[in-house]
Amino acid sequence: MTLAARDIVVEIGGSSIRLWPTLRAATRLEREHGLQKLGFLLAQGSICATTAILAEHVDHVPAITVADAMRLAPDLLLHLTQLADLGEQPKGKGKPTGQPTTLVDLHRQLFGLGTGVLGWTPADTWAASPAEIVAAYDARRELLTALFGAGEQNVADAPDHPNFKADPDRRAKLKALGV
């Protein structure tokens, strides 16, 4: 996982542009162009791909030449990998059971984790990297598990379980409440 990823600063047209791997940039670039497609185009020296990535970080992109695009390609490719970095993924056994998730859907889920589970503002969530959101969520989940346990209930403690141990009066009161 790349938390506090290496700062990428590119020089073009006499100005410096800092490339932050934010969820907002990842979401917009994936939705509008596709991160994988942008990587392929960057490797070919595409001015359009270079401009699209830089436009996520500045209001006005300076004029870019093919030579600029080729010179910036390694840094921009590194930036794309930072945008796609979700941290360490669990090592599953066997075959995947669900449908593959698109990056757009994954970004939507990350935004929901940031604004919902973590309680961050939308601005803070958009400004965080995908890896930072995943790490914060994992830490939050570990904290809640440490405080409240894993959440596994003993089914024999449920009022409708045949082995529920409660005095008949208490059981009748629970049934009257609809529990």
Sequence and secondary structure as in RCSB ss.txt:
>XXXX:A:sequence
MTLAARDIVVEIGGSSIRLWPTLRAATRLEREHGLQKLGFLLAQGSICATTAILAEHVDHVPAITVADAMRLAPD
LLLHLTQLADLGEQPKGKGKPTGQPTTLVDLHRQLFGLGTGVLGWTPADTWAASPAEIVAAYDARRELLTALFGA
GEQNVADAPDHPNFKADPDRRAKLKALGV
>XXXX:A:secstr
  TT   EEEEETTEEEEE   HHHHHHHHHHT HHHHHHHHHTT HHHHHHHHHTT SS     HHHHHHHHHH
HHHHHHHHH         S   S    HHHHHHHHHHIIIIIS   HHHHHHS HHHHHHHHHHHHHHHHHHH  
    GGGSTTSTT    HHHHHHHHHHT 
